[in-house]
Amino acid sequence: MRARRESGTLVLRVIDTGLGVAATRRADSTGLGLANLRARLAATFDGRASLRLADHAPSGTEVTLVLPLP
């Protein structure tokens, strides 16, 4: 895990070396849990927070969470 300050935000980044998002997401998944989490972040931080999930080359998943600093 890495954390850094960037332009008035806290950026948290976690990378694993597993199979990745595309390989582990079920075909019938709607992504509702992530959509709910993003909506909660938007409501709590007035649209100034974000969550990003992506495959990480050559394998694994990368999650980046950006939160505003007070």
Beta strands, then each sheet from edge to edge (+ up, - down):
strand 1: 2-6
strand 2: 9-15
strand 3: 50-55
strand 4: 61-68
sheet 1: 1+ 2- 4+ 3-
end
